Amino acid sequence: MSSPLARSLPTQALSQEVAALAGTSPCAAFVRSLASPASQRTMAQAICAAADILAPGALPPSLGRGAKGNLSSRFRAACALPWNSIRVDRLGELRAQLLERGLAPATVNKVLAAVRGTLEQAWRSGTLDSDTLARAKDALASVKGTRLPTGRHIKRIELRRLFDACASGSRGATAARDAAMLALLATGLRRAEVAGLVFADYERESGRLLIRGKGRKERVVFICNGAKEAVDEWMDARGGDAGPLLRRINKTGSIQEGGLSAQAIYSRLRELCSVSGVECTPHDLRRTMAGDALDAGIDVVTLQSIMGHSSPSTT
């Protein structure tokens, strides 16, 4: 069974940087302490965003995300910065600049949390004193406020067009895999959860799926009807080997051992959107499932469990 860290070259490259630098860099030590590859990647990006403000020009310009991105090299440069000797007033400027850019409070707080985590690691290693850490945390206090969630509800006819695009844009195993991917997203799974599924997580007879969500929390969902048909068709093409549930397929149509990363799932959905003319994101599909379930009379507590939310207010 392949490790989630080995499912995409960009994620693997970042993992190698983190492992190599964790002994000498508080940035890498903080990122390595996080539970999931998705969390590690998110916080590495946040650290780089902070470094771009705190030390302009110290990091190479971003080339974007995914296979064409350069997060690992940017993160390596961020790790080389002297985080343990940063001035507290510069941290206040960081917070102010993030707010001036009009970023969502959640985005600002993510960057601030990444810097706090880095400085805490510096304190644990003995390179930052307690008084400086306390003043730094005060300067990096989380901002208050919320924004209405972005996104849209996907109409049934639009969902049908997306499924039709799976077959029209490709053939054979690729079409089956893309339809299974789309079915899982439309069932309400996060794309990182879809990427984390392995063969043993799916019980074909009952449609039972074991999901590993945020915070190392596991839950069980059952798929049925068209969603189960799509996944079963892919399983027929995939075979019964252990490993990632959704696998990469090369240009000749041959199924590979490696799985799809969360970023690859996002990119593949964007391709299906381009073919179908439907504009949506993975989270739009998740949001649509939740809305449809509430409209159908499913109570919030039950839906909270299905969605993997920690609080019913999120649902």
Buried (B, 14 or more C-beta within 10 A) or exposed (E): EBEBBBBBEBBBBBBEBBEEBBEEBBBBBBBBBBEBBBBBBBBBBBBBBBBBBBBEEEBEEBEEBBEEBBBBBBBBBBBBBEBBEBEBEEBBBBBEBBEEEEBEBEBBBBBBBBBBBBBBBBBBBEBBEEEBBEBBBEBBEBBEEEEEEEBEEBEEEBBEBBBBBBBEBBEEBBBBBBBBBBBBBBBBBBBBBBBBBBBEBBEEEEBEBBBBBBEEEEBEBEBEEBBBBBBBBBBEBBEEEEBBBBBBBEEEEEBEEBBBBBBBBBBBBEEBBEBBEBEBBBBBBBBBBBEBBEEEEEEBEEBBBBBBBEEEEEB
